[in-house]
């Protein structure tokens, strides 16, 4: 492979090169003189993973788009050699200056995560929960003393109880008792959560609160101050079951303190149920594995609505600055400032101006600014961001708020790479953003302060330590959600006449099923990309089992269930994905083919010059969906892209619009066989989904496409910034690690963290 690339590079260096004139005449008007792209034509650089043979074949058949007959045969070969040697291939790009990193602010996720860690870094740290449930204490009540005598202590896995007219256990009077559940809640995704309490009795739910002095009091008539309940259903109103609800914004990968107090007092029946609705989920009973008996501490969450980050290149990046973003960060900074003042006064026990506290608060804010800016402050910065805020006559709480707002609105916080020096603190900043989307923690800052982060073994030790934190799991989850387009807006509603019973509960279960599958594959010891593509199992509960008729013995809860490998293969045939990439009443080989091309096989597709909507009712109903798509895309203009899209989409036609396996489409047998021209220039005969999955493993272009997408999500930059051969290097380590995806994530962070810091590289 190296010799042909060297040859094309040498040909490109000759002047004039035979293909250069052809390129200038037929290609440069759209792609630019040096393949840099042309605005409103083809604005992406002319670079890619195709082999020379594949590029020749593609240009011979499809280019120029409007008049493909102009460059064929020998001309197609010559211009392909020129393009390949001048700027298309990695070898050619290695002789060009690497593009500069995009100057970027914190993304919305990075802002929220950084503020949460910044405010949380000055208090006690929470331990990761074990997911076993909540600690439950059962009490006999006595008048106003709801917890007069503890009778039983155990762990409850789900908050759903119907006691009827009897006591929950021996030793308790059925007429009057209480229960206290304590522990923590793990948020599996970032977003808005909804909670509901159902009970005819009394209950209070406390979530992500801050403990108060009176929280431990067992009497209703106590004057001790308690934290405000998240949901207050304490006052019962008869025998009817009441519903109380509330919502809250939570960050993924973090645990939040949770307490539920419940009591029954002379009502006929005892009953309590707590339900929650996760982001893009359905209502369900709050239960393990999202509940743990270990207590956690308050998380400072900024719930301000931010304008969406730019995702035009396939990943979220902080390159856009607008009035709406400025207003959102200001509102979030004010919110954070209020939380800081409340916390500082609570810890100090002082709620009025006290001159003796001013110095302590200034020292605290200097440390706060250093954490926010990810580097020590010099005297000038201490004066600018802290000392000047404490002006004579300004109330102490206002001085604190001014300082916090100024710090959180400073470019030094909002733009992590604004620092002029490229040193150990830069490495710490990049590792924290790459692995956690957040700030360096104290251990990482100590290593930077001591000058040890330039040592490769210390870099690796710190990165491996950080990978054990739940925030790293949340960051990887973000990548897979984006890679699978789980959070893209889309309608999962299906025609109920065609697909009866496919409702919101099935959709929510399917999403959980896919998330469980990803979690199992990624976080087992092997973390094997090959299993991601080829696994012969799904995670399903009894409802999915019955609906999809996958197993004859459905079990409650989500279980790993083996499936026929001749029918399903890994993630690409998961029923959630198949249903999402389909129309309301039929499959969509185009949506599925585009997804496979871009996300799984690493190809790049331009937007169609003319969008043509698929209208199923306009075709002969006796045709299969494959036959309809062939008719729809048979024009020359369409086939420049659809010769790639269609074969891949057809390979998944064994799965109907809700992801059930099928062998017929209407009255005709399903045909999944097709010829696919790979980026390497090979013609591959596809016989179904498993052939596509195997090609995703075997193809260097496909693997590098997966690596490229992970790198973009991790560091919010495009791969060429880190060198023309960065994907090749990462692919080699990926293969050497037996396709370990967690190790790939680690290597991406280690490689990018030391970019541009020569003394820190191995």
C-alpha positions in Angstrom: 0.0 0.0 0.0 2.9 2.4 0.8 4.5 2.1 -2.7 1.4 3.2 -4.7 0.9 6.1 -2.4 4.6 7.2 -2.7 4.2 6.9 -6.5 1.1 9.0 -6.6 2.8 11.6 -4.3 5.8 11.7 -6.7 3.5 12.1 -9.7 1.7 14.9 -7.9 5.0 16.7 -7.3 5.8 16.7 -11.0 4.8 19.8 -12.9 2.7 19.7 -14.9 1.0 16.4 -13.8 -1.4 15.0 -16.4 -4.3 14.8 -14.0 -3.8 18.3 -12.7 -5.2 19.9 -15.8 -8.2 17.6 -15.7 -8.8 18.5 -12.1 -8.5 22.2 -12.8 -11.0 22.0 -15.7 -13.6 19.7 -14.2 -13.2 19.6 -10.4 -11.7 22.7 -8.9 -14.8 24.9 -9.3 -16.5 22.7 -6.7 -13.6 21.3 -4.6 -11.1 24.2 -4.7 -7.8 24.6 -6.3 -6.1 22.4 -3.7 -9.1 20.3 -2.6 -9.9 22.7 0.3 -13.6 23.0 -0.7 -15.7 25.7 -2.0 -18.4 27.4 0.0 -22.0 26.7 -1.2 -20.6 23.9 -3.5 -18.6 21.2 -1.7 -17.3 23.0 1.4 -15.7 19.9 2.9 -12.0 19.3 2.1 -11.5 16.6 -0.5 -10.0 14.0 1.8 -11.0 10.5 2.7 -10.4 6.8 3.2 -11.0 5.5 -0.3 -8.2 3.5 -1.9 -6.9 4.6 -5.3 -8.8 1.9 -7.1 -12.0 2.9 -5.3 -11.5 6.6 -6.1 -10.9 5.8 -9.8 -14.0 3.7 -10.0 -16.1 6.4 -8.2 -14.9 9.2 -10.4 -15.3 7.2 -13.6 -18.9 6.5 -12.8 -20.1 9.6 -10.9 -17.9 12.7 -11.5 -18.5 15.6 -12.3 -22.0 15.2 -10.8 -23.9 16.9 -13.5 -21.9 15.5 -16.4 -20.2 12.2 -15.4 -19.4 11.3 -19.0 -16.7 14.1 -19.1 -14.2 12.2 -16.9 -14.0 8.5 -17.7 -11.5 5.8 -18.4 -7.9 7.1 -18.6 -8.9 10.6 -17.5 -10.6 9.2 -14.4 -7.4 7.3 -13.6 -5.1 10.3 -14.1 -7.2 12.8 -12.1 -7.6 10.2 -9.3 -3.9 9.7 -9.1 -3.4 13.5 -8.9 -6.1 14.0 -6.3 -4.7 11.0 -4.2 -1.2 12.3 -4.3 -1.9 16.0 -3.9 -4.3 16.1 -1.0 -6.7 13.2 -0.6 -4.7 10.5 1.1 -3.2 10.5 4.5 0.3 10.2 2.9 -0.4 13.4 0.9 -1.8 15.3 3.9 1.4 14.4 5.9 3.3 16.8 3.7 0.9 19.6 4.4 0.7 21.7 7.5 -1.8 20.3 10.0 -5.0 22.4 10.4 -5.2 24.5 13.5 -7.4 23.5 16.4 -10.8 25.1 16.4 -10.8 27.8 19.1 -13.7 26.7 21.2 -15.6 27.5 24.3 -17.0 24.9 26.7 -19.9 23.0 25.3 -23.2 23.1 27.2 -22.4 19.7 28.7 -18.9 20.8 29.7 -20.2 24.0 31.3 -22.7 22.1 33.5 -20.2 19.4 34.4 -17.5 21.9 35.2 -19.7 24.0 37.4 -21.0 20.9 39.3 -17.4 19.7 40.0 -16.2 23.3 40.8 -18.8 23.8 43.5 -18.6 20.2 44.6 -14.8 20.2 45.0 -15.0 22.1 48.2 -17.2 19.6 50.1 -17.1 15.9 50.9 -17.0 13.4 48.0 -19.7 10.9 47.4 -19.0 7.2 46.8 -20.4 5.4 43.8 -23.5 3.4 44.7 -23.8 -0.4 44.4 -27.3 -0.3 42.8 -28.8 -2.7 45.3 -31.7 -0.5 46.5 -32.4 1.9 49.4 -31.9 1.4 53.1 -35.3 1.0 54.6 -36.2 1.5 58.3 -39.6 0.4 59.5 -41.0 2.2 62.6 -43.9 1.9 65.0 -45.4 5.4 65.4 -46.6 7.0 68.6 -48.7 10.1 68.1 -46.7 12.9 66.6 -43.5 10.8 66.9 -43.6 9.1 63.6 -40.4 7.1 64.4 -41.0 6.1 68.0 -39.5 2.6 67.7 -37.5 1.0 64.9 -38.8 -2.6 64.3 -37.0 -3.7 61.1 -34.1 -2.6 58.9 -33.5 -3.9 55.4 -32.8 -3.0 51.8 -35.7 -2.4 49.4 -35.1 -2.7 45.7 -38.2 -0.9 44.4 -40.4 1.9 45.8 -43.8 0.2 45.3 -45.7 -1.2 48.2 -49.4 -2.0 48.8 -49.9 -2.9 52.5 -53.7 -2.9 52.4 -55.1 -3.2 55.9 -52.2 -5.1 57.4 -48.8 -4.1 58.9 -45.7 -4.3 56.8 -44.0 -6.7 59.3 -44.4 -8.2 62.7 -44.1 -5.9 65.7 -45.9 -2.9 64.0 -49.5 -1.8 64.5 -51.2 -1.8 61.1 -53.1 1.4 62.1 -50.1 3.6 62.6 -46.6 3.2 61.4 -43.9 4.9 59.3 -41.0 3.9 57.0 -37.9 5.9 56.0 -36.0 5.0 52.9 -32.4 6.5 52.6 -29.6 6.4 50.1 -28.8 7.8 46.7 -30.1 7.9 43.1 -27.9 7.4 40.1 -28.9 9.4 37.0 -28.1 7.4 33.9 -28.6 10.3 31.5 -28.4 14.1 31.5 -31.7 15.9 31.3 -35.0 16.6 32.9 -36.4 13.8 35.1 -40.0 13.6 36.3 -41.1 12.0 39.6 -44.6 11.1 41.0 -45.8 9.9 44.4 -49.0 7.8 44.6 -50.4 7.3 48.1 -53.6 7.7 50.3 -51.3 8.3 53.3 -48.5 10.8 54.0 -45.2 11.0 52.2 -42.3 13.4 51.5 -39.6 12.8 48.9 -36.2 14.6 49.3 -33.9 14.6 46.3 -30.5 16.3 45.9 -31.2 18.4 49.0 -28.9 19.8 51.6 -29.3 18.3 55.1 -30.6 20.7 57.8 -30.3 20.5 61.6 -33.9 19.4 62.0 -33.9 16.5 59.5 -33.3 13.9 62.1 -36.2 14.9 64.3 -38.9 12.3 64.5 -41.7 14.6 65.6 -44.1 16.5 63.4 -44.4 19.3 65.9 -40.7 20.0 66.1 -39.5 23.5 65.4 -36.2 22.3 63.9 -35.5 23.5 60.4 -35.7 20.8 57.8 -34.7 20.8 54.2 -37.5 21.6 51.7 -39.1 18.5 50.3 -38.8 17.9 46.6 -42.4 16.4 46.6 -44.5 17.1 49.7 -47.5 14.8 50.1 -47.4 14.8 53.9 -51.0 15.8 54.5 -53.5 13.0 53.7 -57.0 13.8 52.7 -59.0 10.6 53.2 -59.0 7.2 51.6 -58.3 8.2 48.0 -55.0 7.7 46.4 -53.4 11.0 45.6 -50.8 11.9 42.9 -48.1 14.5 43.5 -45.4 15.2 40.9 -42.3 17.4 40.3 -39.4 17.5 37.8 -35.7 18.1 38.2 -32.6 18.5 36.0 -29.9 15.9 36.7 -26.4 15.2 35.2 -25.5 11.7 34.0 -23.1 9.5 36.0 -23.6 11.2 39.3 -25.4 10.1 42.5 -27.8 12.3 44.3 -29.0 12.1 47.9 -32.5 10.7 48.2 -34.8 10.2 51.1 -38.4 9.1 51.2 -40.5 9.5 54.4 -43.8 7.7 54.6 -46.4 7.3 57.3 -49.9 5.8 57.8 -52.2 7.1 60.5 -55.6 5.5 60.9 -56.4 5.4 57.1 -58.0 2.1 56.1 -55.3 1.1 53.6 -51.5 1.6 53.4 -49.9 2.1 50.0 -47.0 4.1 48.5 -45.5 4.0 45.0 -42.9 6.3 43.5 -42.5 6.5 39.7 -40.0 8.3 37.6 -39.7 9.2 33.9 -36.1 9.4 32.6 -35.2 11.7 29.7 -36.8 10.2 26.6 -38.2 7.4 28.8 -41.6 6.2 30.0 -43.1 6.2 33.5 -41.8 3.3 35.6 -41.4 2.4 39.3 -38.3 3.9 40.8 -36.1 0.9 41.5 -32.6 -0.7 41.4 -30.1 -0.6 39.8 -30.5 3.2 40.1 -30.9 3.2 43.9 -28.2 2.6 46.4 -28.2 2.5 50.2 -25.0 4.6 50.5 -25.6 8.3 51.1 -24.3 10.9 48.7 -23.9 14.6 48.8 -25.6 17.5 47.1 -24.6 18.1 43.5 -24.6 21.7 42.3 -26.7 21.4 39.1 -27.2 24.3 36.7 -30.5 23.7 35.0 -30.4 26.8 32.8 -31.6 26.2 29.2 -28.7 26.7 26.7 -29.0 27.2 23.0 -28.0 24.0 21.2 -24.3 23.6 20.4 -23.1 23.4 16.8 -23.4 19.8 15.6 -23.0 20.4 11.9 -19.9 18.2 11.7 -21.5 15.3 13.5 -20.4 16.1 17.0 -21.2 18.9 19.5 -18.6 21.6 19.7 -18.4 25.0 21.3 -17.5 27.2 18.3 -20.7 29.3 18.3 -21.1 32.4 20.5 -24.4 34.1 20.4 -26.5 36.5 22.4 -28.6 33.6 23.6 -25.5 31.7 24.8 -24.1 34.8 26.5 -27.5 35.3 28.4 -27.6 31.6 29.3 -24.1 31.5 30.7 -24.9 34.7 32.7 -28.0 33.2 34.2 -26.1 30.0 35.0 -23.3 32.0 36.7 -25.9 33.9 38.8 -27.5 30.6 39.8 -24.1 29.1 40.8 -23.2 32.3 42.7 -26.4 32.0 44.8 -25.5 28.4 45.5 -22.0 29.4 46.6 -23.2 32.1 49.0 -25.8 29.8 50.5 -23.2 27.1 51.0 -20.5 29.4 52.4 -22.9 30.9 54.9 -24.3 27.5 55.9 -20.8 26.1 56.5 -19.7 29.2 58.5 -22.8 29.5 60.5 -22.9 33.3 59.9 -25.7 35.0 58.0 -24.7 38.6 58.3 -21.7 40.6 57.4 -18.7 39.7 59.6 -15.3 41.4 58.9 -13.4 38.4 60.2 -15.0 36.2 57.6 -14.1 38.5 54.7 -10.5 37.4 54.5 -11.5 33.7 54.7 -14.0 34.2 51.9 -11.4 36.0 49.8 -9.0 33.1 50.3 -11.7 30.7 49.4 -12.6 32.6 46.2 -8.9 32.7 45.1 -8.8 28.9 45.4 -12.2 28.8 43.6 -10.8 30.8 40.7 -7.7 28.6 40.5 -9.9 25.6 40.2 -12.1 27.3 37.6 -9.2 28.5 35.5 -7.3 25.2 35.9 -4.1 26.9 36.9 -2.6 29.0 39.7 -3.3 32.7 39.9 -0.7 35.4 39.9 -1.1 38.5 42.0 -2.6 40.5 39.2 -5.3 37.9 38.6 -6.1 37.6 42.3 -6.7 41.3 42.5 -8.8 41.4 39.3 -11.1 38.5 40.0 -11.3 38.6 43.8 -9.8 41.5 45.8 -11.6 44.3 43.8 -15.0 42.6 44.4 -14.7 43.3 48.2 -15.2 47.1 48.0 -16.1 49.1 51.0 -19.8 49.4 51.6 -20.7 46.4 49.5 -22.5 43.6 51.5 -20.4 40.5 51.9 -22.8 38.2 50.1 -22.9 40.6 47.1 -19.1 40.7 47.0 -19.0 36.9 46.9 -21.6 36.8 44.2 -19.8 39.4 42.1 -16.6 37.4 42.3 -18.2 34.1 41.4 -20.1 35.6 38.4 -16.9 37.3 37.1 -15.0 34.1 37.4 -17.6 31.9 35.6 -18.0 34.5 32.9 -14.3 34.9 32.4 -12.8 33.6 29.1 -10.3 31.8 31.3 -13.1 29.5 32.5 -15.2 29.4 29.3 -12.3 28.9 26.9 -10.1 26.1 28.3 -7.3 26.5 25.7 -7.0 30.2 26.2 -3.9 29.7 28.4 -0.7 30.9 26.7 1.5 28.3 28.4 1.6 24.7 27.2 2.5 22.9 30.4 1.4 20.3 32.9 -1.8 22.3 33.6 -2.6 22.1 29.9 -2.3 18.3 30.0 -4.5 18.2 33.2 -7.1 20.4 31.5 -7.2 18.2 28.4 -7.4 14.9 30.3 -10.3 16.2 32.4 -12.2 17.6 29.5 -11.6 14.5 27.4 -12.5 11.9 30.0 -15.0 13.8 32.1 -16.0 16.8 30.1 -15.1 18.7 33.3 -12.3 20.2 35.4 -9.2 18.5 36.7 -9.7 17.1 40.2 -7.3 17.7 43.1 -5.1 14.6 42.4 -4.6 15.7 38.8 -3.8 19.2 39.8 -1.3 18.0 42.3 0.5 16.0 39.6 0.5 19.1 37.4 1.7 21.3 40.3 4.6 18.9 40.9 5.5 18.8 37.2 4.9 15.1 36.9 2.3 15.1 34.1 4.9 15.4 31.4 6.0 11.9 32.2 4.1 9.3 30.0 3.8 6.8 32.8 2.2 9.4 35.1 -0.2 10.5 32.3 -1.3 6.9 31.8 -1.7 6.3 35.5 -3.8 9.4 36.0 -6.0 8.6 32.9 -6.6 5.0 34.0 -7.6 6.3 37.5 -10.0 8.7 35.9 -11.5 6.0 33.8 -12.8 4.3 37.0 -15.0 7.3 37.8 -18.7 7.1 36.8 -18.2 10.3 34.9 -16.0 8.5 32.4 -18.8 6.0 31.8 -21.2 8.9 31.3 -18.8 10.4 28.7 -18.5 7.2 26.8 -22.3 6.8 27.0 -22.6 10.2 25.4 -20.5 9.0 22.5 -22.5 5.9 21.9 -25.8 7.8 22.1 -24.5 10.2 19.5 -23.0 7.4 17.3 -26.3 5.5 17.4 -28.3 8.8 17.1 -30.4 7.8 20.1 -31.0 11.4 21.1 -31.8 12.7 17.7 -35.3 14.1 17.4 -37.5 11.6 15.6 -40.9 10.1 15.7 -41.1 6.5 16.8 -44.8 6.3 16.4 -46.0 3.5 14.2 -49.2 2.7 12.3 -51.3 0.9 14.9 -53.2 -1.0 12.2 -49.9 -2.4 10.9 -48.2 -2.7 14.2 -50.7 -3.0 17.0 -49.3 -2.8 20.5 -46.2 -0.9 19.6 -46.6 1.9 22.1 -44.6 4.3 24.3 -43.9 1.5 26.8 -42.4 -0.8 24.2 -40.3 2.1 22.9 -39.0 2.9 26.4 -38.2 -0.8 27.0 -36.4 -1.0 23.6 -34.3 2.0 24.6 -33.4 0.5 27.9 -32.6 -2.8 26.1 -30.2 -1.1 23.8 -28.6 0.9 26.6 -28.1 -2.3 28.6 -26.6 -4.0 25.6 -24.1 -1.2 25.1 -23.2 -1.0 28.7 -22.6 -4.8 28.9 -20.4 -4.9 25.8 -18.4 -1.7 26.5 -17.9 -2.2 30.2 -17.1 -5.9 30.4 -13.4 -6.8 30.7 -12.9 -7.3 26.9 -14.9 -4.2 25.8 -14.7 -5.8 22.4 -15.8 -3.9 19.3 -16.2 -7.2 17.5 -18.9 -8.2 20.1 -20.6 -4.8 19.5 -21.0 -5.9 15.9 -21.4 -9.6 16.1 -23.0 -10.4 19.5 -25.7 -13.1 19.4 -27.8 -11.8 22.3 -30.1 -9.1 23.4 -31.2 -7.7 26.8 -35.0 -8.0 27.0 -37.7 -8.1 29.7 -40.9 -10.1 29.7 -42.9 -7.4 27.8 -40.4 -7.3 25.0 -40.0 -11.1 25.0 -43.8 -11.5 24.5 -44.1 -8.7 22.0 -41.2 -9.8 19.8 -41.6 -13.6 20.6 -37.9 -13.9 21.2 -38.0 -16.5 24.0 -40.6 -19.0 25.1 -39.8 -18.4 28.8 -39.9 -14.7 29.5 -38.4 -13.5 32.8 -39.2 -10.4 34.8 -36.7 -7.6 34.4 -34.0 -7.3 31.7 -32.1 -10.5 31.1 -29.4 -11.5 28.6 -31.2 -13.7 26.0 -29.4 -15.6 23.2 -30.8 -15.1 19.7 -30.3 -16.9 16.4 -27.0 -15.5 14.9 -28.3 -16.2 11.5 -31.0 -13.6 12.2 -29.5 -10.9 14.4 -26.0 -9.5 14.8 -24.9 -7.1 17.5 -26.0 -3.5 17.7 -26.8 -2.9 14.0 -29.9 -5.2 14.1 -31.2 -4.1 17.5 -35.0 -3.6 17.3 -34.8 -0.1 18.7 -32.4 1.0 16.0 -34.4 -0.8 13.3 -37.6 0.9 14.4 -35.9 4.3 14.7 -34.5 4.0 11.1 -37.9 3.2 9.6 -41.1 4.9 8.5 -44.4 4.7 10.4 -45.8 2.0 8.2 -42.8 0.4 6.4 -39.0 0.0 6.5 -36.6 2.6 5.2 -33.6 1.2 3.4 -32.4 4.7 2.7 -32.4 5.8 6.4 -30.7 2.5 7.3 -28.2 2.7 4.5 -27.2 6.3 5.3 -26.7 5.3 8.9 -24.5 2.3 8.0 -22.5 4.3 5.5 -21.8 7.3 7.8 -21.7 5.8 11.3 -20.7 2.2 10.9 -18.5 2.0 7.8 -16.9 5.4 8.0 -18.1 6.8 4.7 -18.9 10.5 4.0 -22.1 11.5 2.2 -23.0 14.9 0.9 -26.5 16.2 1.3 -28.6 15.2 -1.7 -28.8 18.0 -4.4 -32.5 17.5 -4.4 -34.4 15.9 -1.5 -37.1 13.5 -2.7 -39.5 12.3 -0.1 -40.5 8.6 -0.1 -44.3 8.4 -0.4 -45.3 4.8 0.0 -48.8 5.2 -1.2 -47.6 6.4 -4.6 -46.1 3.0 -5.5 -47.7 -0.2 -6.7 -48.7 -1.9 -3.4 -47.6 -5.3 -4.9 -44.0 -4.1 -5.0 -41.6 -4.8 -2.1 -40.0 -1.8 -0.4 -36.7 -2.7 -2.1 -38.3 -2.5 -5.5 -39.9 0.8 -4.6 -36.5 2.3 -3.5 -34.9 1.0 -6.8 -37.5 2.9 -8.7 -37.2 6.0 -6.6 -33.3 6.3 -6.8 -32.7 5.0 -10.3 -31.7 8.4 -11.8 -28.0 9.0 -12.4 -28.0 12.0 -10.0 -29.4 9.8 -7.2 -27.1 6.8 -7.9 -23.9 8.7 -7.2 -24.7 8.2 -3.5 -27.3 5.5 -3.6 -25.0 3.0 -5.2 -23.5 2.9 -1.7 -26.6 3.6 0.4 -29.0 1.1 -1.2 -27.0 -2.1 -0.9 -26.4 -1.5 2.8 -30.0 -0.6 3.4 -31.2 -3.6 1.6 -29.0 -5.9 3.8 -31.3 -5.0 6.7 -34.6 -5.8 5.0 -35.1 -8.8 7.2 -36.3 -6.4 9.9 -39.7 -4.7 9.6 -40.5 -1.2 10.7 -40.5 -2.2 14.4 -37.4 -4.4 14.2 -39.1 -7.8 14.1 -37.4 -10.4 12.0 -39.3 -11.3 8.8 -38.8 -13.4 5.7 -41.5 -11.8 3.5 -42.4 -8.3 2.4 -46.1 -8.5 1.5 -46.5 -11.6 -0.7 -42.8 -11.7 -1.8 -39.7 -13.2 -0.2 -37.3 -10.6 1.3 -34.2 -10.2 -0.7 -31.2 -8.9 1.3 -28.4 -9.8 -1.1 -26.6 -6.9 -2.8 -23.2 -5.8 -4.2 -21.4 -3.2 -2.2 -18.4 -1.3 -3.4 -16.2 -0.7 -0.3 -13.9 2.3 0.4 -11.0 0.0 -0.3 -12.3 -0.5 -3.8 -13.5 -4.1 -3.4 -16.8 -5.4 -4.5 -18.4 -7.2 -1.6 -21.4 -9.5 -2.0 -23.6 -8.9 1.0 -26.0 -11.7 2.1 -27.4 -9.8 5.0 -26.7 -7.9 8.2 -23.9 -10.1 9.5 -21.8 -9.5 6.3 -22.1 -5.8 7.0 -21.1 -6.3 10.6 -18.1 -8.4 9.7 -17.0 -5.8 7.1 -17.1 -3.1 9.8 -14.6 -5.2 11.7 -12.4 -6.2 8.8 -12.3 -2.9 6.9 -9.5 -0.4 8.0 -11.6 2.4 6.6 -14.6 1.4 8.7 -12.6 1.0 11.9 -11.0 4.4 11.3 -14.4 5.9 10.8 -15.5 4.6 14.2 -12.2 5.9 15.7 -12.7 9.3 14.0 -16.2 9.7 15.4 -15.1 8.7 18.9 -12.1 11.2 18.8 -14.4 14.0 17.6 -16.9 13.4 20.5 -14.1 13.1 23.1 -12.0 16.2 22.2 -14.5 18.3 20.1 -11.9 18.6 17.3 -11.4 17.0 13.9 -8.8 14.2 13.6 -6.3 16.0 11.2 -5.6 18.5 13.9 -3.5 15.8 15.6 -1.6 14.8 12.4 -2.4 13.1 9.2 -1.6 9.6 10.5 -3.5 9.9 13.9 -6.3 7.5 12.8 -3.7 5.0 11.5 -1.8 5.1 14.8 -5.0 4.7 16.9 -6.2 1.9 14.6 -2.9 0.0 15.2 -3.3 0.3 19.0 -7.0 -0.6 18.7 -6.1 -3.9 16.9 -3.2 -4.6 19.3 -5.6 -4.2 22.2 -8.0 -6.9 20.7 -10.4 -4.1 19.7 -10.9 -2.9 23.3 -13.1 0.2 23.1 -12.3 1.5 26.6 -8.6 1.3 25.8 -9.3 3.1 22.6 -11.0 5.9 24.5 -8.0 6.0 26.9 -5.5 6.1 24.0 -7.4 9.0 22.3 -7.2 11.0 25.5 -3.5 10.3 26.1 -2.6 11.1 22.5 -4.5 14.4 22.3 -3.6 15.6 25.8 0.0 16.0 24.9 -0.5 17.4 21.4 1.8 20.4 20.9 3.8 19.7 24.1 7.0 18.0 22.8 8.6 17.5 26.2 5.5 15.6 27.3 5.4 13.1 24.5 6.9 9.6 24.7 
